[in-house]
């Protein structure tokens, strides 16, 4: 039978959507890819298997990527995890791929706690028992034929990746073991486990062991005959959804082959392709009539009426229930046929609401429009979460739960609530699909406020003796604001909010001040809005975290050029320094530069601030004339050329796994204890390295000009010390300081030593 349409590439989105609804009907085989972070999916391989071969695709991901870096904003921690969850859903939708998460909430022990170098360490953080339990649960829900991790469990690879690959080996047996309980889910035996037979080495990792030998190779060559896109381009388009990781900046993908190594198999015969030994079509399951109509639907493309007829006939030829072991395959084919029927018939439903953020007991209009297309009959039924109701065009929320920032699964062809159920009657059969609301309103808790700020510092060496707190967007409106102050602390009112004053001569330390509204604990809203994803809402307890610290301040006229990825300028202002925000164009003005003693270039700024790179020679001259330049960590691909960006040669190490210290408690040795940067105006001691969050630093320098002096040495357990965390060079009459310590992250987490060290780094060389 011929399943490739005899058409020229089409640009009509409706025609492409029709073709892509047909594609999953080519096969009854399901393929699951596994990884640890959003962007770990092997997009090129998945595009070929899904868009060419018709495999039913799924991706299981352990964490939300909340411990990573952010190329497009300042979201971090759970807020970044919320953004990356949304990005992963966009990537999955572009691939028509189901998505499942092991991590169920921002508080889940399975989370991206930062870089790890071993799988053992990772599973210790996650909890191996919980990781396997969640993984097996997903396996039994999805029932994949094939499981293939993206990375190898070898030294030199990210520990999170290694943990997921090690877990993949274990779930092969556990998922099939009746003694391993996961509620009422029945055991499932995965037929094949593959490993990538290629190295995961690159800019970040350097797999220390060679990959296993290839037992077969999947071609990634070729192009979709309808859209004209290569499978490599389809995969890259999906992967480009991970904008917070810079994936939209990667060059066009080139077709490549994917060698795989068969680790374990429960099917007979030679393994020549991933499909070998597996039932491949409905005919192989004994449903010849349904398969015949599917073949005719492909042959009829792009005739919508003919496709609708054959899709309806195939749907009607399949039983409502099927006995094991293939019941899930028949259920899945009926779902896919129902989607094809809806798209072929041209049935649509859209909804509009003037409000995108609602609270419990809110009411808003919801206008629904529908088209029946070629269908004989269409019934639209709202599927609403508990506490939602729709009467006419009025949507009411009462006792509604807040929006979930971490949904545990995403099914691109079967929307979860709130959604519309479309029951379609066509050619004598009735099918049902679920489609999402055109725009889904976010639901906030009933007792919320926006706090500005949520984190702050009071510097005992500065004249500011109180902190300000401005609660806004208060719900319920008019509720009285209360603060849970420690004994001796006072709160007062001012025109733009509240003042919080500690007792005289307060001790250094961290104080958490909860906010109440009308006597009830309040929540803070974090709206994550970017143009490439649907908006998301994260809520956290409304609490001001206030650190009292003592930081001596240098007498420095300070300038800052940021890339939008850190808040170093903000935190330096909070400890009492005056900071002038500079643009790259300001570097062309000698009079402007004459007013500045020290300049900080924020992380990634050389990549994201247009015009900065071309002005580095002028900045070098300013340094030679007496200026102090501080560069915060950059990655090698952030336009950092070691010969031209710094005033003297300074190379950032690759792969990055070898040039970072992930242990936030790693011992730090001062190589030059008397150096001014470790003594002026703050004497940096062992206490300044306590309480660090996530890690010490990353993208350490690996080689540098003899003008630079390494000031620190540190290492992860059982590794050689690294000396590229903090370098200082006297350049002419000035100084260049480069640090790979994640000082911006530590300041965000109110670590005192980071403030004290940063104050020293920006001190002007006299």
N, C-alpha and C positions, 0 to 999 in steps of 0.2 A: 504494500500500500504506500502511496505517496502522501506525505503530510506537509510538504513544503508548498505554499501557495505560488501559483504562477502569476506573480504580480511584480511590478516595479516598486522600489521604495516609496512609501507614502508619508506625507507630512501631516495629514489630517489627524488630529488627536483622537477623534472618535474611532477612526479606522484602526489606529494603533492600539487603542484600548480594547477594541473587539478582538484583534489578533492576540493580544496578551492574555485575554480571558480564555482563549482557545488553548494556549500553550500548555497549561498544566494538565490538560486532558491527554497529552501524548503518553503519559507514563503513570504507573501506580507506585513508583518507587519514591521513597522519602529520604532526604539527605540532611543530616544535622551537622553543622559546623559549631565548634565550641571555642570560646576565648574568655579572657579575663576582663577586657575593657571595651567600651564602645570604640570602634575602629579596628578591632582585632579580626573582624570577619575577612575571609579570603575572597574578596569581591569578584575578581576576575574568574576564578574557578566557579564560584556560585552562579555568576551570570551565564557561563557556558552550560552548566548542568541544568539550570532553571529555564533560561530563555531559549536554549537550543534543544535540550534533551527532555524538557518537561518534568524534571524531578521536582517534587514538592519540597521546598526549602524551609529550613528553620535554623535559627542561630540562638544558642544558649550562652549567656554572658553572666559572669559571676558578679562583677561590681558595676557601679555606675560611672567610674572614672573620676570620682570626686576628689581624688588626691593629685590630679594632674595639673598641668599649666593651662592657661586660657589665652588664646591668641586674639580673641575678639572682645574682651571685656574684663571686668574685675570680679565676676562671680568666682567663688572658691568654695571648697567644702561641699556641703549638701546642696547649695545653690548651683554649683558647677555640675554636680551629679544630676540635678533636675534638668539643667540645660542639655547635658549629654544624653539623658534619657530621651528627651524630645528629638535630638539630632539622630539618635539611633533609630527611632521610629520612622523618621523621614527616609533614612537609608534603607530600612527594611521595606517600606512602601514602594520605593523605586525598584526594588528587586522582587516584589511580590513574595516576601519572605516573612514567615512567622518569627516572632521575637519572644524569648523567655529569659527571665532574670532569676538568678539565685538570691540576690539581695532583695529583701522585701520592704525595707524602710530605711530612712537616713540613720536610724540607730542600729541597724543590723550589724552583727559582728563581721559578716561578709561584706567588706567595704574596701575601697582603695585607700589604704592607710599610708600610702607613699611607696617609694621604690623599695623593692625587696630583691635580694640576690639569690635566694634559695626557695624552693617549693616548701621545704620543711618549715622555714620561718613563716611563710605565708599561711600555711594550714594551721600553724599554732595561733596566729592572729585570728583567722577566720573561725577556727574550730573545725577540725577535720570531720567529726561526726555530723555536724550541721551541714557542712558543704556537701558531703556525700548524700545525706538525706534529701536535700533540696535537688541535687542533680538527678538522683534516681526518681524523685517525684516528677520532674520535668520529662524524663525519658518515658515513664509510664503514661504520662498524659499524651505525649506526642507520638510515641511508638515508631521511632525512625528505623529504617532498614540499615542505614549507614551512619556512623559517627566518625568525624574527622576533626581533631584539634588543629588549630592554626600553627602552633609553635611546638618545638621539641623540648623535652625535659632534659636539658643539658646545661652544664656550667657555662656562664657567660650570657645566659638568657634571663629575662626578667623573672623573678621568683613567682609573681602572680601567674604568668604564662606557664611556668613549670608546674605549679600546683594544679592548674586546670587540666594539663596533659596527664599528670599522674592520676588525677581523679577519673579521667576518661577511661584509663585502663581498669580501674576498680569497679566502675559502674557497669562495665560489660557483664560482670558476674552478678553484682548486687541487684541490678534491675531485673534479672531473671530468677532471683532467689525468692521463693515464696516466704521464707523465714524473715526476709527483710521487709518490714512493714512501712507502708506509706498510706495510711488511711484505708479507704476502700478501693484503691487503685490496684489492678491486677498486674502480675509480673509481665515483663516483656523482654524477649531476647533480641538484642540488636544483632543483625546478621553479620555485619562487618565493621571492624575498626581499622581505619587507615591513619597513618602519620604522614606529614609532609616529608617528601624525600628531597627537600631543598633546605638550605641553611637560612635561618632567620637573622643572620648577621647583617650589619649595616651601620648607619650612623649612630644607632643607640646600643646595639648588642653585637657580640662577637662569639657566637656559638663555638665553644672550645672543642667540641667533638664533631666529626663529620656527620652528615645526615645518613640515615639508613639507606640501603640500596633501593632503587625504584623497582617495584614489582609490576607496575603498569604506569602509563602516562595518559593524562587527559589533555587533549588539545584545547587550547584557549583561542585558537585561530577562528576566523570566520566572522560573519556578520548576520544580523537579523535581516531576513529577506523583505520585511515590510517597512521597518523604520530606516533600514540602511545602516544602522549603527553597528559597529563591531562589538563583539561580546566584551572585549577589553574596555571599550568606551562606555558600555552600559555599566560595567563594574565600577569604573572610575566615577561615573556620574553618581552612582549610589554612594560611593565612599566620600565624595566631595561634600556630602551633607555634614560631615564632621568638621565644621568650620572652626569650632573652638580649639581644634588641634591642628589647624592650618592645612587640612586636607584639600580645601578648595584652591590652594595655591600650587598644587603639584602639577607637573607637566602632563600632557596627554599620555594616556596609557598605550603601550605597545603590546600587541598580542604576544602571548608566551604559552608554553606548555607547562603542565602541572604534574610532575612525577609524584606518585604516591607509593607508600610502602604498606602492604597488607600485614597487619600485626596479628589479627585474629579473625577467623571466619567460621561461620556456622552453616555454610552452604556447600554443596558438592560441586565438583568440576573445576576446571582451570579458571583463574580470575584474570580475564582478558580486558574487561572493562568494569567500571563500578556496578553495572547492571548484571554482570555475569552471575548466573545461578539464582536470580531473583525473578518473581513474576513481573512482567514489564507492562502489560496492558490488561484491560478488563477481560479480553478474550482469554488470557492466561488464567483468569479466575473463574472461567466458565460463563461469562456474560457476553457472548458473541453478538447478540442483537444490539446491546448498548454500544459495543465497540464499533459495530458497523455504522451506526448513526454518527458516532464521533468522527469516524473516517470521512463520512460524507459531509459533515459540517466543515472539516478542514478543506475538502475539495471544493466546497461551495464558496469559500472566502473570496471576495468580501460581500457576498450577497446576504444581507441581514435577514431577510425573510426566510431564505433557505436554511441559514444557520439556526434561526429560531425554531424552525420546524424540526430539524434533526436534533438539536439540543433538548427540546421538549420530549421528543421520542426516546432519546437515550435516558433522560431522567425517569421517564415512565417505565422503562425496561428494567431499571434497577430496583431491587427490593427495598422496602422501608427498613427492614432489619436483615442482617446477615449473621450467620454463625461465625464464631472464631475459627481460624485466626485472622480472617480478612475483613471482619466487620468494620474496622476503622478505615480501611481503604475504600469500601463502598460508601461509608458516611462522608468521607472526604470528597469522593467524586461527585456525590450528590450536591455537596456544598459548592463545588467548582462549577458544576452544570447550572446550578441556580444562579450563580453570578453571571455566567455566560448568557442565560436566558434574559436576565435583567438588562444586560448591556446590549444584546442583540435586539431586544424589543424596544430599546430606547426609553425605558422607564426611568424617570428621574424624580427626585424629591429634594427640594431646597428649603432652607429655613432662614429667617432673618429675625434678629432681636436687637433693639437699640442699646442694650447693656451687655457688657462682657464681664462684669464683676458683680456678683450678687451675694447677699447675706441671707441667713435663715429668716423666713417670714417676708422676704422680698417678693414683689410681683412685677412682672414685665410682660410686654407683648412678645408673642412668637408667631410670626407669619409663615405659613407653610404653603408652598406651591408644588404642584406635581404634574407630571406628564405621563400618560399611559402608553404612548407610543404605539407599537404593534400588538401590545398585550390585549387579550380579550377582557380582562378585568384586573384591577389593581386595588388592593386594600392597604392603606397606610395606617400603622398602629404605632403610636409613640411608646418607646421602651424607656421608662423613666426610673431613676434610682429612688430608693425609699425616701419619702419626704418631698418629692416633686409631684406636682399635679398639673394637668393641662385641661382647661375648660374653654372651648372655643379657641380664641387666639390669646388667652391669658395664661401665662406660665406662673405658677406660684410655688415657692419653696417654703416648707415648714419642717423644722427639725432635720433639715438636709445636712448630710455630712460634707465636710470641706473637700475640695478637690484633692485627689491623691497625686503627689508629685512623683511617686515611685510605683507606678502600676507594674504588676509582676509579669504581664504578657501583653503583646500587641499582635493582633491578627488583622492583616490589611484587608481581608475580604469578609470579615465578620466583626463589625464594630461592637464595642461594649457600650453599656449604658452611660449617658443618655444617647439614644439612637432612634432610628425608625426601623420598624419591621415592615418589609414590603412583601406582601403575599400576592403572587402573580399567577393568574390563570391564563394558560397559553396552550393551544392545541390539545386540550383535554386533560392537562396535568396542572397541578398546583405546586408551586415552589416558593420558598421563603428565603430572603436574604436580609441582613442587617446592614444599614448604612449610617454613617455618623451624621450628626447635625452639621449644617454648613459651618456654623461657628458655635462652639460649645462655651456657654458662660462659665467662668470660674466661680467657685463657691468659697467664700471666706467664712471663718468662724464668726460667731455672733458677738464676741467680745474682743475687738482688735484695735490696734493703733499702730501708726507708723512712728518709729523712734528715730530721732536725729540728735545725737549719734546712738549707735548700739554699743560702741566701744570707745573708751576715752582714757586719757592719762592726765594726771596732775603731777607736775614736776616741782619738787621741793626747792629746786635751785632757780625757779622763775617766780615772778611776782603774781602770777595768776593763782589764786587760792581756792577757786570754786569751779565747778563744772556746770555746763548748761545742758539742759535736756528739753527738747521740743517735741512733745507728743502731738501728732496731727492725724487727720482722717480717723477720728474716733468713732467707733461703733460699739454700743448704741450712742447716737448723737446726744451730746450734753452730759454724758456720764462723768462723774467726778473722778479725777485722777489721783491715785494714791501711790506712795512709794514705800517699799519695805526697807527703811533705813536702819543701819546698825546703831547701837547706842552712841550718843554723842554727836551724831551727824544731824544736819539741819537742811530743810528744804524751804525755799522761798519762791515767790512768783515774780516774773518779769514780763515785759511786753511780749516777748517771743517764746515764752515757755517757763521753765523752772530752773532755779539755781540749786545746786547741791554743794553743800559746804561741809568738809570734814571737821573734826575737832582741831584745836590748835596743835601744831607739831604732830601731825598724824604719823604713825609708823608706815614704812614702806610695805606694800602688799596689794593684793587683789581683792576688791570688794564687788560683789554682785548684788545689784539693787533691783528687785522685781517691781513691776508696774502693775497696779490694779485699776480696774474701771468699775466704779460702783461697788467696790468691795470684792470684785471677782478678778481672778488672775487673767491677765490680758495676753493676747498673742500679737506678734509682729508679722506683718505681711512682707514677703519678698516676691515681687512680680518679676518674672524672667521673661523678657520680651526681646526677640530678635526677628528680623524679617524673614529668616529662612526656616523658622519653626513656629508651631502654634504656641501661643502664650502659656506659661505655666505659673503656678502659685505654690510657694513654699511658706509655711508658717512655723515660727519658733516662739518659745516663751518670750514675752516682752520684758527683757532684762537688760539693764545697763551694766556692762562690765567695766569697772573703773580701776585703773592701776595707779597707785601712788608710788612714784619712783624718784630717784635723785640723779639727775643728769647735768653735769657741768656743761655749759654751752660755750662754744668758741665765738670769738668776735670776728665773724666772717660774713661778708656780703655774698649770699648764696643764690645761685641760679639753678634751675631744674628744667631738663628737657625729657619729658616722658613719652612713652609709646602707648599709654592708655592701659597698661597691664599691671601697674603697681600704684600705691598711694604714698610713696616715700615723701613727696612734698607735703602731703597732708599731715603725716605723722611728725615730720620735723617742725611744722608750724605748731602742732599741739604741744610739743615740749618747750616752745617759746622762741624758736628761731624765725627770722624773717626770710621768706623764700620768694624769689622772683621767678615766675613761670616764663620760660624763654621759648621762642619758636626757632626753628632752624634759620629762618630769615634774619632773626636778631643777631646771628653770628656775623652777618655782613656789616654790622654797624660798630665801628671802633669805639664810638662814644658809649654805646650800650655795654660793650665788653669792659670798658674802663671802669664801669660801676660795679663789676662783679669780681670777687676774689676766687670763688670756687664754683664749679659747675658739676652737677650730677646728671649723668645720662642714665635713664631708667632702663629696666629690662626690656629687651626686644626693640628698643627705640630706633636702632639703626635700620631695622627692617620696616617699621611701621610709620616712621615720621619722614614724610617726603622731603627731600632736600637736605637731610642731615648728613648722609653719607658723603655727598659731594663737598660738604663744608668741613670735613675733618681736617684737611691740610691747614685751613685757617685756624682751626682750634688748636692744632699742634703748635702753630706759631704763638698763639696766645699763651700756651703752656710754657714755651721756651722764654717768653717775656715775663713769666712770673706767676701765671695762673695755676690753680690746682684743679685737675680733672679727675673725677671719680666715675668710673664705668661699672655699673652693676652687671650681673652675669648676662651673657648672650650665648646663644647656640651658634655652632659653626655656620649654620644656614641663615642666620640673621644678618647677612651682609658683612659678617666679621671676617675680613681678610687679614691674616696676621701681619702682613708686611705693610699695610696701608692704613688700617683703622686706628690702631693704637699709635702713640708717638714713637714707640720702638717696637721691635718684633715681639709679638705675644700670640702664641698659638693655643687654641682651645682643643682639648683632647677628644679624640674619637677612637672607638665608640664610647658613648657617654657612660655606659655601665662601668667602665674602667676608671672613669674620672669623676667620681662622686663619692660622697660619704653619706650613706643612708641612715646610719645609727645616730639619732638625735642626741644620744648620750656619749658619743665617741669622745675619748680623751683628746684635748687640744693642747698641743705643746707650743709654747712661744719660742720661736727660733731666735728672735732678736728682742729679748725682754725689755731693753732700754730704748727701743725705737719710739719716736714721737707718736706714731699712730696707735701705740699700745699704752701710751702714758699721758697724752695731752688732748683735751683738758681732763680726761677721765683715765684713771689707772685701771687697765683691764686685768682682772684677776680670774681665778677659777670660778668664783660665784657668777661671773658674767656668762659662763657657758652652761649654766644650769637652767632647766625648765624649757629647753628648746623643743619646738614642735616639728614633727614629721621627719626632718633630716637636717644635717649640717649644711650641705650645699651640693651643687651639681654643676656640670660643665666646667670643671676645674681646668686651669691652664696646664698644658703639658710641657711646653717649651717656651723659653723667653730669652730676650736679650740680656746680656750681663749687667745692664743698667738696673734691671729689676732685682729687688731683694725679696725673697719669700719670707713672710713673717710668721706663718703658722704651719704646723704639721699635724695631720690627723689621719685616721684610717678606720675602716670597718674591721670587725673581728677577723683575724687570720689573714689580713691583707697588708701589703707593704704601705708605709706612710705616704700620703700625698702632700705636696708642698705648694700646690697651685691655688689654694683657696683665697689667699690675700697677698697681693704683690704691690710693691711700691718702688717707683723709680724717680730719681731726681732728673728732670729733663731741662737743661739750661737753668734758668732761674726759677722754674716751676716744678710741679710734681704731677705724676700720673699714678693713680691708685686704681687697681682693678680687683674686684672681689667676686667670687663665685658663691659666697655664703648667701643663703636665702634670707637676707636681712629684711626685705619687704614683707615676707611672710611672717617672720618672727615679730615684727612690729605690729602687724595686724593681729597677732595673738598675744600682744602686750607683754612680750618677753623683755625684761629690763635691760639685759646685756646687749641686745640688738640696738636699742636706742643709744646706749652709752658708746658702743663701738661706732655707730654711724655718725654720732657727733664728732668723734675723733677723726673719722675719715674725711669729713668735709672741712676740717680745720685748715685754714690757709697756712701754707709754708712761709714762714717769716725769713 
